[in-house]
Amino acid sequence: MDLRLVPLGFAGLIVLGTILLALPWTHRPGASMGWLDALFISTSATCVTGLTTVNVADTFNGVGQAVLLLLIQAGGLGIYTASITLVLLSGNRLSLVDEQTIHATVGRLREARPFDVFIYACLFVLLFELVGVVILFPLIAEASPGNSPGQTLWEAVFHSVSAFCNAGISIYPDNLAHWRHQHGSMAVVSLLVIAGGIGLMTLINLRYFYFWRRDPRRRGRLTLQTRLALLTALLLLAAGTGATLVFEWNHTLRNARGWEAVSWAAFHSAMTRTAGFNVVDIGQMNPPTLLITLGLMFIGGAPGSMAGGIKTVTFAVLLTTAWNALRRRDEVQFWGRRLRPKLSNVAVMVTLLAGACVVLAVGFLMLTEDGRPASQTSQRWMAVVFEAVSAFGTVGLSTGITSLLTPWGKVIIITLMFVGRVGPLLLSVYLARATNARLVRHPHEEVALG
């Protein structure tokens, strides 16, 4: 499979979305939007990021919101199916358990067609989104008794799709801030976001793992990637919740009642690595909280998921590689399994290139936004760095400077969202391909480190 098909497909979808969103009949009466803003929002929706230069609720009518929803769904399905299809066709052999789980769903690994993978992924995604709609509908109806059934259904559909696809785009003027006291709705959105950020292969593996069976042969086995993805996601969720509680207890969480503070902190932690929904004002958070959020956004979700970032498994491999180096061990091991050294090299390369992209973008943003309103926020340079990391990680959280960006600043963020969406996937698949064996091996020589 030609790796260029993925960025070309996303680019074509973005162009189509830009044309549709720029048309007057997608806007509310009196609202207007330029081509650059249309390109920005189309990129954000297609790359399931969530950053917007205009208020979605005040700018787009029902038709415009439907276009956004289709872009989110197409972008989410695109990255979901592209991840597994590229792995299937890249020549990189998977584990026996991976082959068995795929065989149970889409057929034999080497006989699975991209179309079969696409159909199965569609059914899987639509199932989660349908469950989200069914649960959200009565919750929204109870919270907004003045809504018509059609409006309630539309709000449930939009937010269910946006949550599972990790887009973080809301059709409410205040995002999800007015849901802060509706713990049921917040829990449903959080679970949908986490499920979308776990990854298709992980969900398939969990589907065919029968933990209650005593016979190991009939119980199945969780793959190493599944265990790493779940454990890392759980630890990062707990760390983000704890840090938010500590640093925001007497600040943005001071008006929370009892367990509401824990609920808001957990919601923020879940959104930081995947989606851009928020129930508190990010721009009012303390610098330590923003710093922790930066790290979580950079890590992102699991491989092959709706989430962006360098991915949780990459982060786990990096930490374990460093730990083994500290203990003077040559091999990286997890739960009785060892990884090839090549995977550690890929993890380092993905992280370094991701960091270089963010640093380069921040440098350009500091030039384009120097002296502009975007640089005069309460956090100043932190707001610019936060915006860049959020764009690259396709998270969508912002301190409030998105609409204040200069035209060149918007172009930089658009580029960063696109690169952050397709770049890590293509790079990981490319580096995972088999290399040509070297005919000549040079002698070793030591160099000093540290």
Secondary structure as UniProt FT lines:
FT   TURN            3..4
FT   HELIX           5..22
FT   HELIX           24..26
FT   TURN            29..30
FT   HELIX           35..46
FT   TURN            47..48
FT   HELIX           56..59
FT   HELIX           62..89
FT   HELIX           96..105
FT   HELIX           109..111
FT   HELIX           114..143
FT   TURN            145..146
FT   HELIX           149..164
FT   TURN            165..166
FT   TURN            173..176
FT   HELIX           177..179
FT   TURN            180..181
FT   HELIX           183..198
FT   HELIX           200..207
FT   TURN            211..212
FT   HELIX           216..219
FT   HELIX           224..248
FT   TURN            249..255
FT   HELIX           259..272
FT   HELIX           282..284
FT   HELIX           287..299
FT   TURN            303..304
FT   HELIX           312..326
FT   TURN            327..328
FT   STRAND          332..334
FT   TURN            335..336
FT   STRAND          337..339
FT   HELIX           341..368
FT   TURN            369..371
FT   HELIX           373..376
FT   TURN            378..380
FT   HELIX           381..392
FT   TURN            393..394
FT   HELIX           402..404
FT   HELIX           407..432
//
